[in-house]
Amino acid sequence: MAQFRPAGFSDEDSDSDDYGFYEKPSRNYFAQQHQNSKKTLENKLQEAIINGNIDEVENIVIYDLNNSVNIKLDSGWTPLMHACFHAHDKIVNFLLQRGADPNLHADSVTPVMAVCSNSSANNDTIYQIICSLIEKKSLLNVGDKYGQTPLMRAISSGRVKVVEKLLNERVNIEMRDQQGWTAVFWAAHHNQPEILELLIAHKARLSEVDRYSRTALEIAMSHDHQDIINILNKHLKKDDDLEENSSISLNNQMTSWHDYYPGVGDENTLSYMCEIPHLLYGMNCERLGALMVNSSMNLRQFLLLEEEDMIKLGIEMPYERQRLKVGLKNFHLRGWKLNAVAGLYARKSENYSVLDCLTALGTHMQQIYILEATLQYTLRDYNRNQNQIKFEPPDSPLITRMKTSTNKFITNINNLRREMKNMKDVLIKISKSNPPPADLIKEKPFLEVAIGYVTDVLVICSLGALIYQARSYLARVLYK
């Protein structure tokens, strides 16, 4: 039977619903009072930071908070974030000295992002705060939930000196936000020609497109930023001229089909060094091209680079090493199509020209070279994984995934073997149905040349004797 509360009683009346079965806990007024006082203290600290009152901030932090400077205030920000956003350099230095963490964030915003967002404070003050944060190992290559980095925020605020400082710290100028904009796009959008020149001096890409297939030049033209348009047009034309000159010089170096087979003409091993810059560009790591060239590494060494090798080469920035490792992994994991592997086999033609044969052979040589490096890469990681799974229980999900991956790997190897057999059959067919190239005519052996020479001498001597006998016979006939 349903029970109804008599008229006049409510949920707040203690006698109406507990019926003596349990006692309600008594309220802890002292804890509530302490919490309220703490809230009041945090509000006072936040107001003191916003107002730039360094003396009050010191008193609250030292005597009331016992140097607890990494607390979250009512706003969700830390005291350091407020001090950075409002550009109070003295408070920033005090908090850093007291152990404030420069990398604590709120809603993916860090202190260095907060100070770079300030567009009203003095330039020197902002610059000093940035230097203080960098000294305390503040992370610079991070983005907020919209992908905006400290460099992008500094560009939007027009902080030329800060941008130059960040670039000297070798930040990643090609990081993209959610709409696919790099630092060049931000400089073009916010009409910052001086900053754009700095970015170009640090080898920023100018022909990239965003998620909507727009270039930085198109962004500048949509806002009619004439200075930005002139700078981009000038440097884009210069890049086109350099690319044209480099392609001309490359074509001039190609004198015969031997040049397409690296290491064949000079009797050295295959290197394929010319492929490394293309791979670096695809991995967004073209800045590392000079390091690779100076090291004289071949393509195989590049494809098998590890963390220690990258450090020895001089790749100091961790994000560059990570990007290169991810790029190499994706390269080794990519799929091969039949047209790419089988070459002439996929065309199923009856007659092949000499150029077709040379092209297919060169392609197969490079593919085998890369596949060997991929197998070495896979074997290296397989051994590492073996060491990791030694301590896994037999029913571990990791073991199951490893078995599934192993079966797929074996299937891929068998497919490669089948394609290698097809390639071998094609090459045998080519060798039987096509004449040998003219430049492969062999020199005659010495013995064969000597015998031919002696034969020629005997023939000449025999002819001389016959001529002498004929002359003697004619002389006797005429003088009789």
C-alpha positions in Angstrom: 0.0 0.0 0.0 1.4 3.3 -1.0 2.4 5.7 1.8 1.7 9.4 1.5 3.3 12.2 3.5 0.7 14.0 5.6 0.0 17.6 4.6 2.4 20.1 6.2 5.5 17.9 6.0 8.4 18.2 3.5 11.6 16.5 2.5 13.5 18.8 4.7 11.8 17.6 7.9 14.0 15.0 9.5 11.0 13.3 11.3 9.1 12.6 8.1 11.2 10.0 6.3 13.9 8.4 8.4 11.5 6.9 11.0 14.4 6.4 13.3 16.0 3.7 11.2 19.3 5.7 10.8 20.8 8.9 12.0 21.7 11.6 9.6 25.4 12.6 9.8 25.9 15.9 11.6 27.2 18.7 9.5 30.9 19.5 9.8 30.7 23.3 10.0 34.5 23.6 10.6 35.3 21.8 7.3 32.7 24.0 5.5 34.2 27.0 7.0 37.8 26.0 6.0 36.6 25.3 2.4 35.0 28.7 2.3 38.1 30.4 3.6 40.2 28.6 1.0 37.9 29.7 -1.7 38.2 33.3 -0.4 42.0 32.9 -0.3 42.1 31.7 -3.9 39.9 34.5 -5.1 42.2 37.0 -3.3 45.2 35.5 -5.0 43.5 35.6 -8.4 42.6 39.3 -7.9 46.1 40.1 -6.7 47.6 38.6 -9.8 45.2 40.3 -12.2 45.9 43.6 -10.5 49.7 43.0 -10.5 50.0 43.3 -6.7 53.3 41.5 -6.2 53.5 42.1 -2.5 50.0 40.6 -1.8 50.8 37.6 -4.1 54.0 36.9 -2.2 52.2 37.1 1.2 49.5 34.7 0.1 51.8 32.2 -1.6 54.4 32.1 1.2 52.3 32.4 4.4 48.8 31.3 3.5 49.5 28.6 0.8 52.8 27.4 2.1 54.4 27.9 -1.4 51.7 25.7 -3.1 51.9 27.6 -6.4 50.5 24.9 -8.8 46.9 25.0 -7.5 43.9 25.5 -9.8 42.0 28.7 -9.1 38.3 29.3 -9.6 38.8 30.1 -13.3 40.5 26.7 -13.8 43.9 28.4 -14.5 47.0 28.2 -12.4 48.4 31.4 -10.9 51.3 31.2 -13.4 48.8 31.2 -16.3 47.0 34.3 -15.0 50.3 36.1 -14.5 51.4 35.2 -18.0 48.2 36.2 -19.7 48.2 39.6 -17.9 51.9 40.0 -18.6 53.1 40.7 -15.0 56.7 39.7 -15.4 57.7 40.1 -11.7 54.9 37.8 -10.6 55.8 35.3 -13.3 59.5 35.2 -12.1 58.4 34.9 -8.5 56.1 32.0 -9.2 58.7 30.2 -11.3 61.3 30.6 -8.5 58.7 29.1 -6.1 58.4 26.0 -8.3 55.5 26.8 -10.6 55.3 24.2 -13.4 55.5 26.0 -16.8 53.8 23.1 -18.6 50.6 22.8 -16.4 47.6 23.5 -18.7 43.9 24.2 -18.4 41.7 23.3 -21.3 44.8 22.5 -23.3 46.1 26.1 -22.9 49.7 26.4 -21.4 51.3 29.5 -19.8 53.4 30.2 -22.9 50.2 30.1 -25.0 48.6 32.5 -22.6 51.5 35.1 -22.8 51.6 34.8 -26.6 47.9 35.6 -26.7 48.4 39.0 -25.1 48.3 41.7 -27.7 48.2 44.8 -25.5 51.2 44.6 -23.1 54.7 46.0 -23.8 56.8 44.0 -26.3 59.8 43.9 -24.0 57.8 42.6 -21.1 56.3 39.8 -23.2 59.7 38.9 -24.5 61.2 38.7 -21.0 58.3 36.4 -19.9 58.9 34.1 -22.9 62.6 33.9 -22.1 61.9 33.0 -18.5 59.5 30.2 -19.5 61.9 28.8 -22.0 64.6 28.7 -19.4 62.3 26.6 -17.3 61.9 24.1 -20.2 58.5 25.2 -21.3 57.1 23.1 -24.2 56.9 25.1 -27.4 55.8 22.5 -30.0 52.3 21.9 -28.5 48.9 22.9 -29.7 45.6 23.7 -27.9 42.3 21.9 -28.7 42.1 23.9 -31.9 45.7 23.0 -32.9 47.0 26.6 -32.3 50.6 26.7 -31.2 52.4 29.4 -29.2 54.1 30.5 -32.5 50.6 30.9 -34.1 49.4 33.0 -31.2 52.5 35.2 -31.2 52.0 35.8 -34.9 48.3 36.8 -34.5 49.4 39.2 -31.7 52.1 40.7 -34.0 55.0 39.9 -31.6 57.9 40.0 -34.1 60.6 39.7 -31.4 58.8 36.8 -29.7 58.4 35.0 -33.1 62.1 35.5 -33.8 62.9 34.0 -30.4 60.7 31.0 -30.9 62.2 30.4 -34.4 65.7 30.6 -32.9 64.6 27.9 -30.5 63.9 25.8 -33.6 60.1 25.3 -33.1 58.3 23.4 -35.7 57.0 26.0 -38.2 55.0 23.4 -40.2 52.6 22.3 -37.4 49.0 22.7 -38.5 45.9 23.8 -36.7 42.4 22.3 -37.2 41.8 24.0 -40.5 45.2 23.0 -41.9 47.0 26.3 -41.4 50.7 26.6 -40.8 52.5 29.6 -39.4 52.7 31.0 -42.9 48.9 31.0 -43.2 48.6 32.8 -39.9 51.1 35.5 -41.0 49.2 35.9 -44.3 45.8 36.1 -42.6 46.9 38.6 -39.9 48.9 40.7 -42.4 52.3 40.4 -40.7 54.8 40.9 -43.6 57.8 41.2 -41.3 57.0 37.9 -39.6 56.4 36.3 -43.0 59.9 37.3 -44.0 61.3 35.6 -40.8 59.4 32.4 -41.6 60.7 32.4 -45.1 64.2 32.9 -43.9 63.7 29.8 -41.8 62.7 27.7 -44.8 59.0 27.7 -44.3 56.9 26.1 -47.1 54.9 28.6 -49.2 53.0 26.4 -51.5 51.1 24.3 -48.9 47.3 24.1 -49.0 44.9 24.0 -46.1 41.9 21.6 -45.6 39.9 23.6 -48.2 42.7 23.5 -50.8 43.6 27.2 -50.3 47.1 28.5 -50.4 48.5 31.2 -48.2 48.6 33.5 -51.3 44.9 32.9 -51.8 44.2 33.8 -48.1 46.2 37.0 -48.5 44.4 37.9 -51.8 41.0 37.4 -50.1 41.9 40.0 -47.5 43.7 42.3 -50.1 46.9 42.3 -48.0 49.1 43.7 -50.7 52.4 43.5 -48.8 51.9 39.8 -48.1 50.9 39.2 -51.7 54.1 40.8 -53.0 56.3 38.9 -50.7 54.7 35.5 -51.5 54.8 36.2 -55.3 58.5 37.2 -55.1 59.6 34.1 -53.2 57.3 31.7 -55.1 58.8 32.9 -58.4 62.3 32.4 -57.0 61.4 28.9 -55.9 60.1 28.1 -59.3 63.3 29.3 -61.0 65.4 27.2 -58.6 63.3 24.1 -59.3 63.6 24.7 -63.0 67.4 25.2 -62.8 67.8 22.1 -60.7 65.8 20.0 -63.1 67.9 21.3 -66.0 71.1 20.4 -64.3 69.8 17.0 -63.4 68.8 16.3 -67.0 72.2 17.4 -68.2 73.8 14.8 -65.8 71.8 12.0 -67.3 74.0 10.9 -70.2 73.1 7.3 -70.7 70.8 4.6 -69.2 73.6 3.6 -66.8 72.9 6.8 -64.8 69.5 5.3 -63.8 71.2 2.4 -62.1 73.1 3.9 -59.1 76.4 2.2 -58.5 76.4 0.1 -61.7 78.6 2.4 -63.8 81.3 3.0 -61.1 81.3 -0.6 -59.8 80.1 0.5 -56.4 77.1 -1.0 -54.5 73.7 0.3 -55.0 72.9 3.4 -52.9 69.7 5.2 -54.2 70.8 8.3 -52.3 68.7 10.4 -54.7 65.5 9.0 -53.2 66.2 10.2 -49.7 65.2 13.9 -50.3 61.8 12.8 -51.8 61.1 10.6 -48.8 62.1 13.4 -46.4 59.7 15.8 -48.2 56.9 13.4 -47.9 57.6 13.0 -44.1 57.7 16.8 -43.7 61.3 16.5 -42.7 63.1 18.1 -45.7 65.1 20.3 -43.4 67.1 17.2 -42.4 68.3 16.7 -46.0 71.6 18.5 -45.4 72.4 16.2 -42.5 71.7 13.1 -44.6 73.8 14.3 -47.5 76.8 15.2 -45.3 76.6 11.7 -43.7 76.8 10.0 -47.2 74.3 7.4 -46.1 72.5 5.2 -48.6 68.8 4.5 -48.8 69.0 1.3 -46.8 70.7 3.0 -43.9 68.1 5.8 -44.0 65.2 3.3 -44.0 66.7 1.5 -40.9 67.5 4.7 -38.8 67.0 4.3 -35.1 66.8 6.9 -32.3 70.6 6.6 -31.5 71.5 7.0 -35.2 69.4 10.1 -35.4 71.0 11.7 -32.4 74.5 10.9 -33.9 73.5 12.6 -37.1 72.6 15.8 -35.2 68.8 15.6 -35.1 68.5 17.3 -31.7 64.8 18.1 -31.6 62.7 15.1 -30.2 59.6 16.0 -32.3 61.8 15.8 -35.5 63.1 12.4 -34.5 59.5 11.2 -33.7 58.2 12.5 -37.0 61.0 10.7 -38.9 60.4 7.5 -37.0 56.7 7.6 -37.7 57.4 8.4 -41.4 59.7 5.4 -41.7 57.2 3.1 -40.0 54.5 4.2 -42.4 56.8 3.7 -45.4 57.6 0.1 -44.3 53.9 -0.6 -43.7 52.6 0.6 -47.0 51.0 -1.8 -49.5 52.4 -2.8 -52.9 50.1 -3.0 -55.9 50.5 -5.5 -58.7 51.3 -2.8 -61.2 54.1 -1.5 -59.0 55.7 -4.9 -58.3 55.1 -7.0 -61.4 56.2 -4.4 -63.9 56.1 -5.9 -67.4 54.2 -8.9 -66.2 51.1 -6.8 -65.5 51.1 -5.5 -69.1 51.0 -8.9 -70.7 52.6 -7.7 -73.9 54.3 -9.9 -76.4 57.1 -7.6 -77.5 59.1 -5.3 -75.3 61.5 -2.7 -76.4 65.1 -2.4 -75.0 64.0 0.7 -73.0 61.1 -1.3 -71.5 63.4 -4.1 -70.4 65.9 -1.6 -68.9 63.1 0.2 -67.1 61.6 -2.9 -65.7 64.9 -4.3 -64.6 65.9 -1.1 -62.8 62.5 -0.9 -61.1 62.8 -4.5 -59.9 66.3 -3.9 -58.6 65.1 -0.9 -56.5 62.0 -2.8 -55.3 64.1 -5.7 -54.1 66.5 -3.3 -52.4 63.6 -1.7 -50.5 62.0 -5.0 -49.7 65.2 -6.2 -48.2 65.4 -3.1 -46.0 61.7 -3.6 -44.9 62.4 -7.2 -44.0 65.4 -6.1 -41.9 63.2 -3.5 -40.2 60.5 -6.0 -39.5 62.9 -8.6 -38.2 64.4 -6.0 -35.8 61.0 -5.1 -34.4 60.0 -8.7 -34.2 63.0 -9.5 -32.0 62.1 -6.6 -29.7 58.5 -7.8 -29.5 59.7 -11.3 -28.7 61.6 -10.0 -25.7 58.5 -8.1 -24.5 56.1 -11.0 -24.7 58.3 -13.5 -22.8 56.6 -12.5 -19.6 53.1 -12.4 -21.0 50.6 -15.2 -19.9 49.6 -17.7 -22.6 46.0 -16.4 -22.7 47.2 -12.8 -23.1 45.3 -10.7 -25.8 48.8 -9.6 -26.9 49.7 -13.1 -27.8 46.6 -13.6 -29.8 47.2 -10.4 -31.8 50.8 -11.4 -32.4 49.7 -14.8 -33.8 47.2 -13.1 -36.1 49.8 -10.6 -37.3 52.3 -13.5 -37.8 49.8 -15.3 -40.0 49.2 -12.2 -42.1 53.0 -11.7 -42.4 53.5 -15.2 -43.6 50.8 -14.7 -46.2 52.4 -11.5 -47.4 55.8 -13.3 -47.7 54.2 -16.1 -49.8 52.7 -13.4 -52.0 56.0 -11.8 -52.5 57.6 -15.2 -53.4 54.9 -15.7 -56.0 55.5 -12.3 -57.5 59.3 -12.9 -57.5 58.7 -16.1 -59.5 56.6 -14.2 -61.9 59.3 -11.5 -62.3 61.9 -14.2 -62.9 59.8 -15.8 -65.6 59.4 -12.4 -67.3 63.1 -11.7 -67.2 63.9 -15.1 -68.7 61.3 -14.6 -71.4 62.9 -11.2 -72.2 66.4 -12.6 -72.4 65.3 -15.3 -74.8 63.1 -13.3 -77.1 65.1 -10.1 -77.4 68.6 -9.6 -78.9 71.4 -8.5 -76.5 72.0 -4.7 -76.4 74.7 -3.3 -78.7 76.8 -2.0 -75.8 77.2 -5.6 -74.4 79.3 -6.9 -77.4 82.3 -8.6 -75.8 85.9 -8.1 -76.9 87.6 -11.1 -78.5 90.0 -13.2 -76.4 93.7 -12.7 -76.9 94.3 -16.2 -78.2 91.6 -15.8 -80.8 93.0 -12.5 -81.9 96.6 -14.0 -82.1 95.4 -16.9 -84.3 93.6 -14.6 -86.6 96.7 -12.4 -86.9 98.9 -15.4 -87.8 96.4 -16.6 -90.3 96.3 -13.2 -92.0 100.2 -13.2 -92.1 100.2 -16.7 -93.8 97.6 -15.6 -96.3 99.6 -12.5 -97.2 102.9 -14.5 -97.5 101.2 -17.0 -99.7 99.8 -14.3 -102.0 103.3 -12.7 -102.2 104.8 -16.0 -103.2 102.2 -16.5 -105.9 102.7 -13.0 -107.3 106.5 -13.6 -107.4 106.1 -16.9 -109.2 103.7 -15.3 -111.7 106.2 -12.5 -112.4 109.1 -15.0 -113.0 106.9 -17.0 -115.4 106.0 -13.9 -117.4 109.6 -12.8 -117.6 110.8 -16.1 -119.0 108.0 -16.2 -121.6 108.7 -12.6 -122.8 112.5 -12.9 -123.1 112.6 -16.2 -125.0 
